[in-house]
Amino acid sequence: MRNDELIRRDLAVLWHPCTQMHDHESVPLLPIRSAQGVWLEDGEGGRWLDAVSSWWTCLFGHRHPPIVAAIERQLAQLDHVILAGCSHEPAVRLAEALCEAAPPGLTRVFYADNGSAAVEIALKMSFHWHLNRGDPARRRFIAVRGGYHGETLGALSVTDVPLYRSTYDALLLRPIFVASPDAYGAVDSESSEDMALRAAADLRETLEREGRNVCALILEPLVQCAGGMRMHHPRYLREARALCDAHGVHLVADEIAVGFGRTGTLFACEQAGISPDFLLLSKGLTGGFLPLSAVLTTEAVYAGFYAEHATRKAFLHSHSYTGNALACSAALAVLREFGEQPWLERNRATGAKMTALAAPFAAHPKVGEVRQTGMILAIELVRSRAGRVPFDPTERRGLRAYRHAIARGVLLRPLGDVLYWMPPYDIDDAALELLADVTAGAIAAATA
C-alpha cells in the first residue's frame, strides 16, 4: 500500500496501544513496511532510526540473521503444540539454557507470552506457595514507588505510575508501596548509594510492621523504566534481598525490560550479586521477534506445588501459546548470540560512546539530569534546573521532542518529559552521532 492509503485504512479500523487516537489527527503514523538493523523504512523512501528498540524488544537489530535462520529452521519442523501434557525440544533446551545463564538457584521455568502475564504468574505463584505451606495470612505485595510492571489488573496493581493506574484504581489489589531508591530523589550531598540505603530503611520499617502479611516484594532492578528511566544503586537490591530473607518474603525481580544486556551485564541482578526468588523475562528474550515470557524460580518454590493431585496444590495457570516452539527457538538463538559473540563487551564500548555524545546535554539550562545505566540513557527535561522544577505535563514537551525527531529520521518515544536512548546493540558510530544531533535539536524544540 501507499503510505497515505495504509494510514487511512489503519485509522478506520485499528486502535493503537498506549495512544489517545485523537492525537493522530495531527500526529502522523509511521507507515513501516520493512526493517533492517537499526532502521525502519516505509515504502516510499522514508526511514527512521529505531532509538527505542521498538519498545525495548529488539536487541541485536531488526531481522538479525541468526534469529531469522533459527525461526525458519523451526518452522520447517514444528510451529506450536499444547504444552500441557506435551513437550518439545526448543522449550526444554531454552529452559535449560535460561537456568544455566540466570543467577544461581533459579532452576525452574514457567513460560507465558508477554511481560504482564509473567508478572501475574509470579504474584499468583508466590501467594499460592505461602498458602500451600499453611500461611494464608500472606496476601499482600510490596511494590516500589514509581515502578511499572504491566497493565493487566494484577500487574497494574503493583504499578505506581498514575498515567496507567489511576483510572482503574477501584479494580486493583492494594499493595504496600515503599520508597523508591531512585537516585534522582537524592538531596543535598547524598550519593546514589545513600539514596538506596534511605529507601532500604523504609522497606525495613515496612517489613517489620507488615512482613507477616506479605507474599513478595516486586521491583525493577537498577532501572525503573516506564516510570521515567529512573535509576538506582545496586546496594538497594542487596539490602532488599537480605530483608526479604529475614521476613520470609519472596523477592521478584522484574527484568522484563532490563534483562539481556541492557544494563551492562546479562541480568541486572548480577551487579548486586543477588539471586531473586522469581526472575521475570520477556521483551528482549526473543530479540524482538516473537511474544514470549519466562518466569524463573527456585526448586523450593517448585517443591511447594509438587504433591498428589488430591491435595489441590497444583498451579493451574495457563496460556494458549505457552512455550511456543517458534518463540523458544528465537530465544535460544538470542542466548547463543551472547555465548558466541562479545555483545556485552561491545555494549560497554557503545555505552561509553553514548556517554560522550550525551555529555553536552547536561549543560542545557532545561535539562535536570542526564543519567545512564549500560545501554539505557535518559535526559530529564525541566522548567528550571534549580530545584528541578518540572514542566506542566499538559504542555506535552515530550511530544514536541518526538515530532522534531520524527521529522529528522529518528524514532524517539519520550516518557513524558524524559527523552531516552535504548537503541539496538548493533548501532554504529554514524547512527549514534545522528541520534545525538537530532536529540540536541529535540531538546531545543521541546524547551523553547
N, C-alpha and C positions, 0 to 999 in steps of 0.2 A: 504494500500500500504506500501511497504518497504520504508524507508527513502529515499534511493537513487532513487527509482522509482518515488516517489512523486516529488522530486526536479527536476528530468529530465523532467517529464511531465509538471510541473509548468513552467519551463524556456522555454518550447516550445510554450506556449500559453498565459501566464499571463504577464501583465505589472503592476508592483507594484507601489504603491503611494510613492511620495517623495523619489524616488530612481533613481540613474543612473544605469540602468540594467547591464551595462558593469562591474560594481563592483562585480556582482555575479559570475564573472569568478574566483574571488579569495576569496570573502567573502561568506561563505555558508549561504543558507537559513536555518531557523529553521523549521523543518517539524513537526508542532504541531498537535497532534492527540486528546489530551484531556487537560482539565484544572480543577483545584480544589483549592479553596483558593488562595494563592499567587503563586501557582506552575503551570507552563506549562510543558506538557510532550509530548514526541514523542512516537512512537510505539515500540521502541527498548531499553527502559530503561533510556533514556536521559531525564533530566528535568532541568528547569531554573526558578529561582526566578524572578517573574514579578515585577521589581523595578520601572516600569513606568506606572503601572496600564493600560497596553495596550492602550497607547495614552491618559491616564488620564481619562479613562471612568469607570474603574472597581472600584467602591467604596469599597464594603464590601468583596471583594474576588470573584473569578470566581465561577459560578454556586451556588451562595448564596441561600440556600434552600428556604427562604420565597419568593424570587423573582421567582424562578423556579415554586413554587407552584401557585403563582398568575397568571403566564402566562398559566400554564396548566389549571387552572380553567376557565380562559377567553377563551382559545382555544376551550373548550367544548361548548361554547355558541355563540361567535361571533368573527370572525377573523378581518374583515375590512368592512367598509361601507363608501361610499362617505360622507363627512361632509358638503357639500353644499346641503342644503335642508333637511338633516337628522341629527339626534343626537343619542348619545348613552351614557349609564351611565358612563363608565370609563372616557370619555372625560369631562363630566360635573363634576364628582367628583374630577378629577385631577385639573381642573381649579379652583374649589372652594378651594381645599387644597393648591394650589400654592398661591392664593391670600391671604389666611389666614397666610401662613408661610412667605411671602415676606415682605419687608419693607413697612411701611404704605403708603396708597394712590394708590397702584397698584391693580386695580380692574377688569382688562380685560385681557384675554389670547387669543393669536393668535398662533396656532400650525404650525410647519413645521417639517422637518425631519432631519435637520443637522444644525450645528452651522453657517456655511456660509449663509445658507438660512435665519436663524434668523437675521443675520446682514443685509442682503438685505431687509428684511421686515421692519426693524427699520428705515433704511435710506429712503426707499420709503415712509413709513408712515409719517415720520417727514416732509419730503418735501411736501407731499400731504396735510398734515394738514395745513401747512402755506399757501399753495395755496388755499385751501378751505376757509381760512379766508380772502382771498383777499390780500395776501402778496407774490406775485410771485417773488419778488427780492431775497427771501431767497432760494438760490440754492446751497450753498456751505456747506461743512462739515469741522469741525476741528478735527484733529486726533493728537495723541501724538507720538513724535519721538520714534522709537524702538518698536512701538506697532504692534500687529498682530491680524487680525480679520477674516482671511479666504482667500479662493483662487478663489471664483467666482469673476467676474470683479468688482462689487460694493464693496464687502468685501476687495478685494485686493487693491482697490483704497485707502482705509483708512488704509492700512497696510504700515509700514515703515521698512521692512526687505528686503534689496536688493536681497538676495538669491531668494526670491519668486517674488518680484515685478519688478525687472529691465527689464527682458525680455519682459514683457507685458506693459511697461510704456506707449507706444504710444496709447494703447487702453483704458487707465484708466481715470477716473474722476480726477480733480485737486483739492484735498483737501488742506487745510492750515495746515501745520504741526507746532506744538508748542513744546517747550522744554519738555523733559521728566523729571519727578520728581525722576527718578532712583537714589537711594542713592549711587550707585557705582560711580556716577559722582561728588560726593561731593569733595570739595577742601579744603586744609588747615584744619582748625578746624571746618568746617561745620558739623552740625549734619544732620541726615536724615530729620528732620523737617525743618531745614534751607534750605536744598535742595528742599523740597516740596514747600516752600514759594518762593524760587527763580524761580522755574518753574511756579508757580501760577502767579507771576508778569509778566512773558512772556505771559501767557494766558490772563491776564487782558489787557495788551497793545494790543494784537491781537484783542480781542473783542471790545475794544474802537475804533479800526481802521476799523474792518470788520464786527462787530456784526450785523449790519442791513442786511447783505447779507448771514448770516449763519443760517442754519436749526438746526444743532445739533453738539455737541461735543461728540465724542465716545472715550471711554477709557476702559482699563482693571483695575479694582480696585485692588490695593495692589501689584499685581504681573503681570509683562509683560512676559507672559510665553514663547511663541515661539521666542521672541526676546532675549532669553538668561536667563530666570528666573530672570529678574531684578526686584527689589522690592522697594517700596516706602512707605513713612509715610502716614497714613490716613488723615493727615491735608490737603493734596492736594485735596482729594475728597471733603472735606468741603468747601475749597476755590472755587473749580470748581463749586459746586452746587450753591453757592452764586453768582458767576459771571454769570452763565447761567441764573439764575433768573433775574439778573439785566439787561440782554440784550435780554430777550425773546427767549433764545436759549434752545433747549431740551438737556438734559443730558442722554446719552445712556451708560449704564453700561454693558459691555460685561463680564458676569460672566460664560461664557461657560466653561472655564477651571477651574476657581477658586470657583465656587459655590458648594454647598452641602458639606460644612465642611472642604474643603481643607485648608482654611486659619485660622481655629480655631473657626469660627462662621459659622452658616448655610450659610449665604451670606456675602461676603467680605464687602459690603456696610454698614453692621451693625456696623463695627468697627469705622466708621466715623460718625455714627448716621444720615445718609442721606438716602433719597429715590430718585432714579432716575426717569426720565420720561419714560424710557424704560429699562427693565431688561431682558437680553438675557441669556437663559439657554439651555444647551444641555449636551453632554458628560455624566457626572455622573447622569443626570436626570433619566435615566433608570438603573443605576447601571452597565452600560456596556453591557446590554443585547440586546437592540434593538435601531435603529435610531429614535430619536425624539428630537425636539427642541421646545421651547416656548418663545414667546415674550410677556412679561407682560407690560401693560401700564396703564395709568390713565383714569378716567372717562372723564376728559376734552379732552383728545385725541380722545377717542371713540365718544364723542359727536360731534366732528368736522367732522365726516363722516356720522352721523345719520341724514338722510334727505329723502325727497321724491325722487323716482327714477329719475325723470326728471331733478333734479339738477346736476346729474352726479358726485356726491360726494362720491360714494361708493368706497371702497378699493378692487379693483378687482385683487387680488393676490391669487394664489392657488398653492397647491402641491397635487399630486395624493394621497399620503398617509397621508395627514393632519389628525391628531387626531386618528391615527391607534389604534384600541381598545387593541391590544396586548401590544403595547408600552405604552399606557396610564396605563394599568394595572400594568406593570412593574414599572412605575414611582410612582404609588400610593403605591406600596409595599416599594419603597425606602423611601418615606415620612413617611410611618408607622414605618419603622425601626428607623428613627430619633425620632419619637414620643414615641416609646415603649422601645427602648434600649439606654443606655447612650453613644452613639457613640462620641459625641462631647467631653465629659469628657474623654473617652478612648483615643481619638485622642490627647488631650492635654498631657496625660501621654506618649503616643507613641512619640509625638513630642519632649518631654523632653529627652527621650532615644536617639532619633536621634541626638539631640544637643550634648549630651555627647559623643556618638560614633564618631561623625564627628569632635569634637574639636581638636584632634591631627593633622588633615589635615591642619589647619591654620598655623602650624609651618613649613610646607614644603616650601622650597625656590621657588618653581614654582607654588605656589597657591597664587593668588592675593586676593582672598576673599572666605570665607565660609559664606553663608547667608541663612536665613531661615525665612519662614512665615508659621506657622502652620505645616502641613504635607508636605510642599514643602521645600526641602533643596538643595542648589546649591553650587558647588565648581568650581570656575573660575580658569582655568589654564592659566599661563602667562609665557613668556620667562624670564621676570625679574620682581620681586616684586617691586623694586624701580621704581616708575612711572607707575607700572602695564603695562609694555610693552607686548603686545600680541604676540603670536606665529604667524608666517606666515601661513595664512589659508591653503595654498597649501600643508603644511606639514601634515595636517589631523591628528593632535594629538588625537582628539576625537575618530577617527576611531581606533587608536591603543588601546585606553582605552576600546572601545566596544569589540574588538576582544579578549583582555585579559579577560574581564568579561565573555563573552560567553563561552570561554574555561573552565571556572571555575563555570559554572552553574548559572550565573546571567545575566539577560537581562537588561543592561543599554543602553540607546539610547541618547548619548550626543547631545547637541545643539551646534554644532561647537566644541569649546574647553571648554564648560561648561558641567560638569558632574552634574547630578541631581538625587535626590531620590524623587519619588512621588508614594510610594507603596500603595497597597490596605490597608484599615483600619484594616483588621484582621491579619496583620503581627504580628508574635510573636517575643519574645526576641531572640530566636535562629536564626530565619531568618534575623533579624536586625543585629545580630553580624556577620553572614555570609556576608551580604551586606556590612558592614563596612570593613571587612577583605579584600573582593575582590576589593572594591573601593580603598583601600590603595594600593593594587598591581596595579590596573589600572592607578592610578596617577603616580606611579613609571614607569610603562611601557610607558605611554604617554609622559612623560617628559624626558626620558632617552636620 
